[in-house]
């Protein structure tokens, strides 16, 4: 045999591909972890900001008199005692919460405008970097703080809901305007008689978050890069350890090719695995040619093998003596129209689960569920008594649940020879049973009233000594020429 072993180029080698995939995976993982950590930290700060603001405005609103707010309507009202009290309260809230490291930027009081389509300022405390030097003194208040009184402001749905009493307090999601990126919170201000007449609002500028988090992210990225380099080195080492044994295996298979000729490797690739496949298949072909010289195969056998390879799979079927069991919930269609879907599905599943458990306990197999109907097969010796016992158990144990919902179960049971096999089309098959016994069991179920377990006279006489029952009448069923006497089984002797 010619020595046609060949080296795999770097580009097609498993080691190279493994290394590239590892590098890309690490980079992707690093990017994902970094983005996730940034998002997580940002959301943590936002949740903290909203919680701090909500605490601030709820606590602060109770220290403001609604009667004072109602008297502040025009810029000139800044000279009143009401404005002085209100402004000093806002200043106190600002300083108190700054000392708690809560980055409140602005605090202001808003009330509905006379038209009711917007709000207007009653007082405004803009954010400053240090403690306000004017704290407690009206004379030192700057004009920019005074002139907000009476100015229009937005009136959001959250603000309306709070003033209308639908919410106790509220806050916004993150929003952006020309001044920055913000989170705001609101709480109602009450008069002495309990009316909600104004809102205390506080703003929190979260623009600084990205600057604070970036420093942390840089450290995370450096750590990930170091870990990635280490991982890449380990990956290269492991890749080489994988490639070397495979190459050796190819050389070894060349030497022992004569002992292994009944398999094929279908590798359509140009890496080490492809090389292994080519060597292996070449060996098998050579051994196969030698084997053909010493082995006789008739042409008829070959034709049969070829026909088997080309033919489609045929369905397998056979005949069995089984007991067929059908149950159906009575009144379920009307019931489903009167109740919501969730309740209907819950009740249906509870009833079907109870029936399935009892059928299985008595040796039956669930063949299929069709809506609220169950088809089951009892195929062991003595299967008819087992099916009847299952039917009686269902009627007994399901009675409480059924009566509570105004429902019932009708059951039909029959015994006979059926065909069992793959039934259906090329695209979809069922392994089930067909035949007259199946049809008759289904029709017995269809005429059974709630609480009944119906069988034919033939089945009743076959096992009549073991069960109590009575004739409910004669009936003609489709596909059967004579009238059949039908029995309702009520219990065991």
C-alpha positions as CSV (number, residue, x, y, z in Angstrom):
1,X,0.0,0.0,0.0
2,X,1.3,3.4,-0.9
3,X,2.2,5.7,2.0
4,X,-0.2,8.6,1.2
5,X,-0.2,10.2,4.6
6,X,-0.3,13.9,4.4
7,X,0.1,16.8,6.8
8,X,-2.9,19.0,7.5
9,X,-2.3,22.7,6.8
10,X,-2.5,25.1,9.6
11,X,-5.7,26.7,8.4
12,X,-7.6,23.4,8.3
13,X,-6.1,21.9,11.5
14,X,-8.4,21.1,14.4
15,X,-5.9,22.9,16.7
16,X,-6.1,26.1,14.8
17,X,-9.9,26.1,14.6
18,X,-10.2,25.2,18.2
19,X,-7.9,28.1,19.1
20,X,-9.8,30.5,16.9
21,X,-13.1,29.4,18.4
22,X,-11.7,29.7,21.9
23,X,-10.5,33.2,21.3
24,X,-13.8,34.3,19.8
25,X,-15.7,32.6,22.6
26,X,-13.6,34.4,25.2
27,X,-14.0,37.7,23.5
28,X,-17.8,37.2,23.2
29,X,-18.0,36.1,26.8
30,X,-15.9,39.1,28.0
31,X,-18.1,41.5,26.0
32,X,-21.2,39.9,27.4
33,X,-20.0,40.0,31.0
34,X,-18.9,43.5,30.7
35,X,-22.2,44.7,29.2
36,X,-24.1,42.7,31.8
37,X,-22.0,44.1,34.7
38,X,-22.5,47.7,33.4
39,X,-26.2,47.1,33.1
40,X,-26.5,45.5,36.5
41,X,-24.6,48.3,38.2
42,X,-26.6,51.0,36.4
43,X,-29.9,49.3,37.3
44,X,-28.8,49.1,40.9
45,X,-28.0,52.8,41.1
46,X,-31.3,53.6,39.4
47,X,-33.3,51.4,41.9
48,X,-31.4,53.1,44.7
49,X,-32.1,56.6,43.3
50,X,-35.9,55.9,42.9
51,X,-36.1,54.4,46.4
52,X,-34.2,57.3,47.9
53,X,-36.3,59.9,46.1
54,X,-39.6,58.2,47.0
55,X,-38.5,58.1,50.6
56,X,-37.5,61.8,50.5
57,X,-40.7,63.1,48.9
58,X,-43.0,61.0,51.0
59,X,-41.3,62.0,54.3
60,X,-40.9,65.6,53.1
61,X,-44.5,66.1,51.9
62,X,-45.8,65.5,55.4
63,X,-43.8,68.5,56.7
64,X,-45.4,70.9,54.2
65,X,-48.7,72.6,54.8
66,X,-51.1,72.5,51.9
67,X,-52.6,75.8,52.9
68,X,-49.3,77.5,52.4
69,X,-48.9,76.1,48.9
70,X,-52.4,77.3,47.9
71,X,-51.4,80.9,48.7
72,X,-48.4,81.0,46.4
73,X,-49.5,81.9,42.9
74,X,-47.4,84.8,41.5
75,X,-43.7,85.7,41.8
76,X,-44.5,88.5,44.3
77,X,-45.6,85.9,46.8
78,X,-42.0,85.1,47.6
79,X,-42.2,87.8,50.2
80,X,-44.8,86.0,52.2
81,X,-44.3,84.0,55.4
82,X,-45.9,81.0,53.6
83,X,-43.1,81.0,51.0
84,X,-40.4,81.5,53.7
85,X,-41.7,78.4,55.5
86,X,-42.0,76.4,52.4
87,X,-38.5,77.4,51.1
88,X,-36.8,76.7,54.4
89,X,-38.5,73.2,54.5
90,X,-37.2,72.4,51.0
91,X,-33.7,73.6,52.0
92,X,-33.7,71.5,55.1
93,X,-34.8,68.4,53.0
94,X,-32.0,69.1,50.5
95,X,-29.3,69.4,53.2
96,X,-30.5,66.5,55.2
97,X,-30.5,64.1,52.3
98,X,-27.2,65.4,50.9
99,X,-25.6,64.5,54.2
100,X,-27.0,61.0,53.6
101,X,-25.1,60.8,50.3
102,X,-28.4,61.0,48.3
103,X,-27.6,63.0,45.2
104,X,-30.7,65.1,45.0
105,X,-30.4,67.8,42.4
106,X,-33.6,69.8,42.6
107,X,-36.6,69.9,44.9
108,X,-39.8,71.8,44.1
109,X,-43.5,72.1,44.9
110,X,-46.1,71.9,42.1
111,X,-49.8,72.4,42.1
112,X,-52.5,72.2,39.4
113,X,-53.0,75.3,37.3
114,X,-56.5,76.9,37.4
115,X,-57.3,75.4,34.0
116,X,-56.2,71.9,35.3
117,X,-54.2,71.1,32.1
118,X,-50.8,71.7,33.6
119,X,-49.0,72.3,36.9
120,X,-47.4,75.5,38.2
121,X,-44.5,76.1,40.5
122,X,-45.2,77.1,44.1
123,X,-41.5,76.9,45.2
124,X,-38.3,75.6,43.6
125,X,-35.0,74.8,45.1
126,X,-32.4,74.2,42.4
127,X,-29.5,71.9,42.9
128,X,-26.2,73.4,44.1
129,X,-22.8,71.9,44.8
130,X,-22.6,73.1,48.4
131,X,-25.0,74.0,51.2
132,X,-27.2,77.0,50.2
133,X,-25.8,80.1,51.9
134,X,-29.2,81.6,51.9
135,X,-30.7,78.9,54.2
136,X,-33.3,80.4,56.4
137,X,-33.2,83.9,55.1
138,X,-35.6,85.4,52.6
139,X,-33.4,88.3,51.7
140,X,-30.7,86.2,50.2
141,X,-32.9,84.3,47.8
142,X,-31.8,84.8,44.2
143,X,-34.1,86.1,41.6
144,X,-33.8,82.9,39.6
145,X,-35.3,81.1,42.6
146,X,-38.1,83.6,43.0
147,X,-39.3,83.8,39.5
148,X,-40.4,80.2,39.2
149,X,-43.5,80.9,41.2
150,X,-46.5,80.5,38.9
151,X,-44.4,79.2,36.0
152,X,-46.0,76.3,34.0
153,X,-44.7,72.8,34.3
154,X,-45.7,69.5,32.8
155,X,-48.6,67.4,34.2
156,X,-48.0,63.7,33.7
157,X,-50.3,60.7,34.2
158,X,-48.4,59.7,37.3
159,X,-48.8,63.2,38.8
160,X,-52.6,63.2,38.0
161,X,-53.0,59.7,39.6
162,X,-51.3,60.9,42.8
163,X,-53.4,64.0,43.1
164,X,-56.5,62.1,42.3
165,X,-55.8,59.6,45.1
166,X,-55.1,56.6,42.8
167,X,-51.5,56.4,43.9
168,X,-49.9,57.2,47.3
169,X,-46.7,58.2,45.6
170,X,-44.8,57.5,42.4
171,X,-41.6,57.9,40.4
172,X,-40.6,58.0,36.8
173,X,-38.4,55.7,34.7
174,X,-35.2,57.2,33.5
175,X,-35.8,60.1,31.1
176,X,-33.5,62.5,29.2
177,X,-33.9,66.2,28.5
178,X,-31.6,69.0,27.6
179,X,-30.3,69.3,31.1
180,X,-29.3,65.6,31.7
181,X,-30.5,62.2,32.5
182,X,-33.0,62.0,35.3
183,X,-35.2,60.0,37.7
184,X,-38.0,61.9,39.5
185,X,-40.3,61.1,42.4
186,X,-43.6,62.6,43.6
187,X,-45.6,62.6,46.8
188,X,-48.9,64.4,47.6
189,X,-49.1,67.5,49.9
190,X,-52.2,67.6,52.0
191,X,-54.3,70.4,53.6
192,X,-55.4,70.1,57.2
193,X,-58.7,68.6,56.1
194,X,-57.0,65.8,54.1
195,X,-57.3,67.2,50.5
196,X,-54.4,66.6,48.0
197,X,-53.6,70.0,46.7
198,X,-50.0,69.9,45.5
199,X,-47.0,67.6,44.8
200,X,-43.5,67.5,46.2
201,X,-41.1,66.5,43.5
202,X,-37.4,65.7,43.7
203,X,-35.0,65.1,40.8
204,X,-31.9,62.9,40.7
205,X,-29.3,63.3,37.9
206,X,-27.9,59.9,37.0
207,X,-25.6,61.2,34.2
208,X,-22.7,60.7,36.5
209,X,-23.4,57.0,36.8
210,X,-21.6,56.1,33.6
211,X,-18.5,58.0,34.7
212,X,-18.3,56.2,38.0
213,X,-19.0,52.8,36.5
214,X,-16.5,53.1,33.7
215,X,-13.6,53.0,36.1
216,X,-14.9,49.7,37.5
217,X,-15.5,48.3,34.0
218,X,-11.9,49.0,33.0
219,X,-10.7,46.9,35.9
220,X,-13.1,44.1,34.9
221,X,-11.9,44.2,31.3
222,X,-8.3,44.0,32.3
223,X,-9.1,41.0,34.5
224,X,-11.0,39.3,31.7
225,X,-8.2,39.9,29.2
226,X,-5.7,38.3,31.5
227,X,-8.0,35.4,32.0
228,X,-8.6,35.2,28.2
229,X,-4.9,35.0,27.5
230,X,-4.5,32.3,30.0
231,X,-7.4,30.4,28.5
232,X,-6.0,30.8,25.0
233,X,-2.7,29.3,26.1
234,X,-4.5,26.4,27.7
235,X,-6.7,25.9,24.6
236,X,-3.6,25.8,22.3
237,X,-2.0,23.2,24.6
238,X,-5.1,21.1,24.6
239,X,-5.6,21.4,20.9
240,X,-2.2,20.0,20.2
241,X,-2.8,17.1,22.6
242,X,-5.9,16.3,20.6
243,X,-4.3,16.6,17.2
244,X,-1.2,14.5,17.9
245,X,-3.1,11.3,19.0
246,X,-5.4,11.6,16.0
247,X,-2.4,11.7,13.6
248,X,-0.9,8.7,15.4
249,X,-4.2,6.9,15.2
250,X,-4.3,7.3,11.4
251,X,-0.8,5.8,11.1
252,X,-1.8,2.9,13.3
253,X,-5.0,2.2,11.3
254,X,-2.9,1.9,8.2
255,X,-0.9,-0.8,9.8
256,X,-3.9,-2.8,11.0
257,X,-6.2,-2.2,8.1
258,X,-6.6,-5.8,7.2
259,X,-8.5,-6.6,10.4
260,X,-11.2,-4.0,10.0
261,X,-13.3,-3.8,6.8
262,X,-17.0,-3.7,7.7
263,X,-17.5,0.1,8.4
264,X,-17.2,3.4,6.6
265,X,-16.4,6.9,7.8
266,X,-18.2,9.7,5.9
267,X,-16.1,12.7,6.7
268,X,-16.4,15.5,4.2
269,X,-13.8,17.8,5.7
270,X,-10.1,18.7,5.3
271,X,-8.9,18.6,8.9
272,X,-7.4,15.6,10.9
273,X,-10.8,13.9,11.0
274,X,-11.1,14.1,7.3
275,X,-7.6,12.6,6.9
276,X,-8.7,9.8,9.3
277,X,-11.8,9.1,7.2
278,X,-9.8,8.9,3.9
279,X,-7.3,6.5,5.4
280,X,-10.0,4.4,7.0
281,X,-12.1,4.2,3.9
282,X,-9.2,3.3,1.7
283,X,-8.3,0.5,4.0
284,X,-11.9,-0.9,4.0
285,X,-12.1,-0.7,0.2
286,X,-8.9,-2.8,-0.2
287,X,-10.1,-5.4,2.3
288,X,-13.5,-5.5,0.6
289,X,-12.0,-6.3,-2.7
290,X,-10.0,-9.2,-1.2
291,X,-13.0,-10.5,0.6
292,X,-15.1,-10.6,-2.6
293,X,-12.6,-13.1,-4.1
294,X,-13.2,-15.7,-1.3
295,X,-16.9,-15.2,-0.7
296,X,-19.8,-16.3,-2.8
297,X,-23.0,-14.3,-2.9
298,X,-25.8,-15.3,-5.2
299,X,-27.4,-12.9,-7.6
300,X,-30.8,-13.5,-6.0
301,X,-29.4,-12.5,-2.6
302,X,-27.9,-9.4,-4.1
303,X,-31.2,-8.4,-5.7
304,X,-33.0,-8.8,-2.4
305,X,-30.5,-6.7,-0.6
306,X,-30.7,-4.0,-3.3
307,X,-34.5,-4.1,-3.2
308,X,-34.5,-3.8,0.6
309,X,-32.2,-0.8,0.4
310,X,-34.4,1.0,-2.1
311,X,-37.9,0.1,-0.9
312,X,-39.8,2.3,1.5
313,X,-40.6,1.2,5.0
314,X,-43.8,-0.9,5.2
315,X,-46.2,-0.7,8.1
316,X,-46.2,-3.6,10.5
317,X,-49.5,-4.9,11.9
318,X,-51.0,-8.0,13.6
319,X,-54.1,-9.2,15.3
320,X,-54.8,-9.3,19.1
321,X,-57.6,-10.1,21.5
322,X,-58.0,-6.9,23.5
323,X,-60.5,-5.0,25.6
324,X,-61.3,-1.5,24.3
325,X,-62.3,1.2,26.8
326,X,-63.9,4.5,26.0
327,X,-64.9,7.3,28.4
328,X,-66.5,10.6,27.7
329,X,-67.4,13.6,30.0
330,X,-71.2,14.3,29.8
331,X,-72.3,17.9,29.7
332,X,-68.8,19.2,29.0
333,X,-69.5,21.2,25.9
334,X,-72.2,23.3,27.7
335,X,-70.0,23.5,30.7
336,X,-67.1,24.9,28.7
337,X,-69.3,27.6,27.3
338,X,-70.3,28.9,30.7
339,X,-66.8,29.0,32.3
340,X,-63.6,30.8,31.5
341,X,-60.9,28.9,29.6
342,X,-58.5,28.6,32.5
343,X,-61.1,27.0,34.8
344,X,-62.3,24.6,32.0
345,X,-58.8,23.4,31.2
346,X,-58.0,22.9,34.9
347,X,-61.2,20.9,35.6
348,X,-60.7,18.8,32.4
349,X,-57.1,18.0,33.3
350,X,-58.1,17.0,36.8
351,X,-60.8,14.6,35.5
352,X,-58.5,13.1,32.8
353,X,-55.7,12.7,35.2
354,X,-57.9,10.8,37.7
355,X,-59.2,8.5,34.9
356,X,-55.7,7.9,33.5
357,X,-54.4,6.9,36.9
358,X,-57.2,4.5,37.5
359,X,-56.9,3.0,34.0
360,X,-53.2,2.5,34.5
361,X,-53.6,1.1,38.0
362,X,-55.9,-1.6,36.5
363,X,-53.5,-2.6,33.8
364,X,-54.7,-0.5,30.9
365,X,-52.8,1.7,28.4
366,X,-54.0,5.1,27.3
367,X,-54.2,5.0,23.5
368,X,-55.2,8.6,22.9
369,X,-57.1,11.6,24.3
370,X,-59.6,13.2,22.0
371,X,-60.9,16.3,23.6
372,X,-62.7,15.2,26.8
373,X,-62.7,11.5,25.6
374,X,-60.3,8.8,26.5
375,X,-59.5,5.6,24.5
376,X,-57.6,2.9,26.4
377,X,-56.6,-0.7,25.7
378,X,-56.5,-3.6,28.1
379,X,-54.5,-6.4,26.4
380,X,-53.5,-8.7,29.3
381,X,-55.4,-12.0,29.9
382,X,-58.6,-11.3,31.8
383,X,-58.6,-7.8,30.4
384,X,-62.4,-7.3,30.3
385,X,-62.8,-7.6,34.1
386,X,-59.8,-5.2,34.5
387,X,-61.5,-2.7,32.2
388,X,-64.8,-3.0,34.0
389,X,-63.1,-2.5,37.4
390,X,-61.4,0.6,36.0
391,X,-64.8,1.9,34.8
392,X,-66.5,1.3,38.2
393,X,-63.5,2.9,40.0
394,X,-63.8,6.0,37.8
395,X,-67.5,6.4,38.4
396,X,-66.9,6.0,42.2
397,X,-63.8,8.1,42.7
398,X,-64.7,10.9,40.3
399,X,-68.2,11.3,41.6
400,X,-67.4,14.1,44.0
401,X,-65.4,16.1,41.5
402,X,-68.0,15.6,38.7
403,X,-71.0,16.5,40.9
404,X,-69.3,19.7,42.1
405,X,-68.9,20.8,38.5
406,X,-72.3,19.5,37.3
407,X,-70.7,16.9,35.0
408,X,-70.7,13.2,34.6
409,X,-68.8,10.4,32.8
410,X,-70.2,7.8,30.4
411,X,-68.2,4.7,29.7
412,X,-68.3,2.0,27.0
413,X,-66.3,-1.3,27.1
414,X,-66.1,-4.0,24.5
415,X,-63.9,-7.1,23.9
416,X,-62.8,-8.8,20.7
417,X,-60.1,-9.2,18.0
418,X,-58.6,-6.1,16.6
419,X,-55.8,-5.1,14.2
420,X,-53.0,-3.3,15.9
421,X,-50.2,-1.6,14.0
422,X,-49.0,1.6,12.3
423,X,-52.0,3.5,11.0
424,X,-51.7,6.7,9.1
425,X,-49.8,8.4,6.3
426,X,-46.1,8.6,5.3
427,X,-45.8,11.8,7.3
428,X,-47.8,10.9,10.4
429,X,-48.6,7.5,11.9
430,X,-50.3,6.2,15.1
431,X,-49.7,2.9,16.6
432,X,-53.3,2.0,17.5
433,X,-56.1,-0.5,17.1
434,X,-58.9,-0.7,14.6
435,X,-61.8,-3.1,14.0
436,X,-65.4,-3.6,14.9
437,X,-64.8,-4.1,18.6
438,X,-63.3,-0.6,18.7
439,X,-66.2,0.9,16.8
440,X,-68.7,-0.8,19.1
441,X,-67.0,0.3,22.3
442,X,-67.0,3.9,21.0
443,X,-70.7,3.7,20.2
444,X,-71.5,2.2,23.6
445,X,-69.7,5.1,25.2
446,X,-71.7,7.6,23.0
447,X,-75.1,6.2,24.4
448,X,-73.9,5.8,28.0
449,X,-75.4,8.3,30.4
450,X,-73.5,9.9,33.2
451,X,-72.5,7.3,35.7
452,X,-73.0,4.3,33.4
453,X,-70.5,1.6,32.3
454,X,-72.1,-0.1,29.3
455,X,-71.2,-3.5,27.7
456,X,-72.9,-5.8,25.3
457,X,-74.9,-8.9,26.3
458,X,-72.1,-11.1,24.9
459,X,-69.5,-9.6,27.2
460,X,-72.0,-9.6,30.2
461,X,-72.7,-13.3,29.8
462,X,-69.0,-14.1,29.5
463,X,-68.3,-12.5,32.9
464,X,-71.8,-12.1,34.2
465,X,-71.2,-14.1,37.4
466,X,-68.7,-11.6,38.7
467,X,-70.7,-8.3,38.2
468,X,-74.0,-6.8,39.0
469,X,-75.8,-5.1,36.2
470,X,-79.1,-4.7,34.4
471,X,-80.4,-4.4,30.9
472,X,-81.1,-0.8,29.8
473,X,-82.6,-1.9,26.4
474,X,-81.8,-3.0,22.9
475,X,-80.0,-0.8,20.4
476,X,-78.9,-1.0,16.8
477,X,-75.4,0.1,16.1
478,X,-73.9,1.2,12.8
479,X,-72.2,-1.7,11.1
480,X,-74.1,-4.4,13.0
481,X,-77.3,-5.8,11.5
482,X,-79.0,-7.2,14.6
483,X,-80.2,-5.4,17.7
484,X,-77.9,-5.7,20.7
485,X,-78.9,-5.9,24.3
486,X,-76.9,-3.4,26.3
487,X,-76.1,-3.9,30.0
488,X,-75.1,-1.2,32.6
489,X,-72.6,-2.6,35.1
490,X,-73.2,-1.3,38.6
491,X,-70.7,-3.2,40.7
492,X,-69.1,-6.5,41.6
493,X,-70.9,-9.4,43.4
